[in-house]
Amino acid sequence: MASNDVDGMVTLTERMVHLIGQLGMPIVEVAIVLQRRITSMLEPLEAWAEQQGHDLDERVSTPWPLDEGAGSDAHSAFTLDRLLEHVDADRMDILDTLIRVTLQEVDADLIHGLLALRPWEQLVRSQLASADGPGRLFSPLEIPDDF
């Protein structure tokens, strides 16, 4: 990875940390934005790789594994429709725009963009997995100091 790629990914991470913290974005909203953005980047990359006869590295093509014991056995009657009624679409659009614009600004290719978002996806998935009820889904994303 070239120095410019690393600098670009650091820029993206810094901006995301700042915005998510400033807006106090809930775990579920960050999860939805990341899933949409990753999917929109992965689909054309997979199509290109298939046309070229290449296999994508698993670190790019699949979510990173969660740490042992990150799961929760909590079950809820809180439906997906009800969940989506409570998300802030404007806040999610702001985060999605920040990610998209920053990736364009730093001229990140699809692979480096995906690799920059995979740690975020892993962080969000681990917090979703440990959620013990629907209220936890709307708690602000906890970003470790060393992230």
C-alpha positions as CSV (number, residue, x, y, z in Angstrom):
1,M,0.0,0.0,0.0
2,A,1.5,3.3,-1.0
3,S,2.0,6.2,1.4
4,N,-0.8,8.2,-0.3
5,D,-3.2,5.2,0.3
6,V,-2.3,5.1,4.0
7,D,-2.7,8.8,4.3
8,G,-6.1,8.7,2.6
9,M,-7.3,5.9,4.9
10,V,-6.1,7.8,7.9
11,T,-8.0,10.8,6.7
12,L,-11.2,8.7,6.3
13,T,-10.9,7.2,9.7
14,E,-10.2,10.6,11.4
15,R,-13.3,12.1,9.7
16,M,-15.5,9.2,10.5
17,V,-14.4,9.2,14.2
18,H,-15.1,12.9,14.5
19,L,-18.5,12.8,12.7
20,I,-19.8,9.7,14.5
21,G,-18.7,11.1,17.8
22,Q,-20.0,14.6,17.1
23,L,-23.4,13.3,16.0
24,G,-23.5,10.5,18.7
25,M,-24.5,8.1,16.0
26,P,-26.3,4.9,17.1
27,I,-24.7,1.6,16.3
28,V,-27.6,0.6,14.1
29,E,-27.3,3.7,11.9
30,V,-23.6,3.3,11.4
31,A,-24.2,-0.4,10.6
32,I,-26.8,0.5,7.9
33,V,-24.6,3.1,6.3
34,L,-21.5,0.8,6.2
35,Q,-23.5,-2.1,4.8
36,R,-24.9,0.1,2.0
37,R,-21.5,1.6,1.2
38,I,-19.6,-1.7,1.3
39,T,-22.2,-3.4,-0.9
40,S,-22.1,-0.6,-3.4
41,M,-18.4,-0.9,-3.6
42,L,-18.1,-4.7,-3.5
43,E,-20.7,-5.6,-6.2
44,P,-18.8,-3.9,-9.1
45,L,-15.5,-5.1,-7.8
46,E,-16.7,-8.7,-7.7
47,A,-18.2,-8.3,-11.3
48,W,-14.8,-7.0,-12.5
49,A,-12.9,-9.8,-10.8
50,E,-15.2,-12.4,-12.3
51,Q,-14.7,-10.9,-15.8
52,Q,-11.0,-11.0,-15.3
53,G,-10.9,-14.4,-13.9
54,H,-9.5,-13.2,-10.5
55,D,-10.4,-14.2,-7.0
56,L,-10.7,-11.4,-4.4
57,D,-8.8,-11.7,-1.2
58,E,-11.1,-12.8,1.7
59,R,-10.1,-9.7,3.6
60,V,-11.7,-7.6,0.9
61,S,-14.7,-9.8,-0.1
62,T,-16.0,-11.0,3.2
63,P,-16.7,-9.4,6.6
64,W,-13.9,-9.9,9.1
65,P,-14.5,-12.4,11.9
66,L,-15.7,-11.3,15.3
67,D,-13.8,-11.9,18.4
68,E,-14.7,-15.0,20.4
69,G,-17.6,-14.5,22.7
70,A,-18.9,-11.4,21.0
71,G,-22.3,-12.9,20.4
72,S,-25.4,-12.4,22.5
73,D,-28.4,-14.7,23.0
74,A,-30.8,-11.8,23.4
75,H,-34.0,-12.1,21.3
76,S,-36.5,-9.4,20.7
77,A,-39.8,-8.8,19.1
78,F,-38.5,-5.5,17.8
79,T,-39.0,-5.9,14.1
80,L,-36.9,-4.6,11.3
81,D,-39.7,-2.2,10.2
82,R,-40.0,-0.8,13.7
83,L,-36.2,-0.5,13.9
84,L,-36.1,1.5,10.6
85,E,-38.9,3.8,11.8
86,H,-36.5,5.0,14.5
87,V,-33.4,5.7,12.5
88,D,-32.4,9.2,11.5
89,A,-32.1,9.2,7.7
90,D,-30.5,12.6,7.6
91,R,-27.8,11.7,10.0
92,M,-27.1,8.5,8.0
93,D,-27.0,10.4,4.7
94,I,-24.4,12.8,6.2
95,L,-22.2,9.8,7.2
96,D,-22.6,8.2,3.8
97,T,-21.8,11.4,2.0
98,L,-18.7,11.9,4.2
99,I,-17.4,8.4,3.3
100,R,-18.2,8.7,-0.4
101,V,-16.7,12.1,-0.8
102,T,-13.6,11.3,1.3
103,L,-12.9,8.1,-0.7
104,Q,-13.2,10.2,-3.9
105,E,-11.1,13.0,-2.5
106,V,-8.2,10.6,-1.6
107,D,-8.7,8.8,-4.9
108,A,-9.1,5.4,-3.2
109,D,-9.6,2.4,-5.4
110,L,-12.4,0.0,-4.5
111,I,-10.0,-2.5,-2.8
112,H,-8.4,0.2,-0.5
113,G,-11.8,1.7,0.2
114,L,-13.2,-1.7,1.2
115,L,-10.1,-2.4,3.4
116,A,-10.6,1.0,5.1
117,L,-14.3,0.2,5.9
118,R,-13.8,-3.4,7.0
119,P,-12.4,-2.5,10.5
120,W,-15.4,-0.2,11.0
121,E,-17.7,-3.0,9.9
122,Q,-16.0,-5.4,12.4
123,L,-16.3,-2.9,15.2
124,V,-20.0,-2.3,14.5
125,R,-20.8,-6.0,14.1
126,S,-19.1,-6.8,17.4
127,Q,-21.2,-4.2,19.2
128,L,-24.4,-5.3,17.5
129,A,-23.6,-8.9,18.5
130,S,-23.2,-7.9,22.1
131,A,-26.4,-5.9,22.1
132,D,-28.7,-7.2,24.8
133,G,-31.9,-5.6,23.5
134,P,-33.3,-3.0,21.0
135,G,-32.3,-0.1,23.2
136,R,-28.6,-1.0,22.9
137,L,-28.9,-0.8,19.1
138,F,-29.6,2.9,19.5
139,S,-26.7,3.6,21.9
140,P,-23.9,5.6,20.4
141,L,-21.2,3.6,18.7
142,E,-18.3,3.2,21.1
143,I,-15.0,3.9,19.3
144,P,-11.9,2.6,21.1
145,D,-9.2,5.2,21.7
146,D,-6.7,3.1,19.7
147,F,-9.0,2.8,16.7
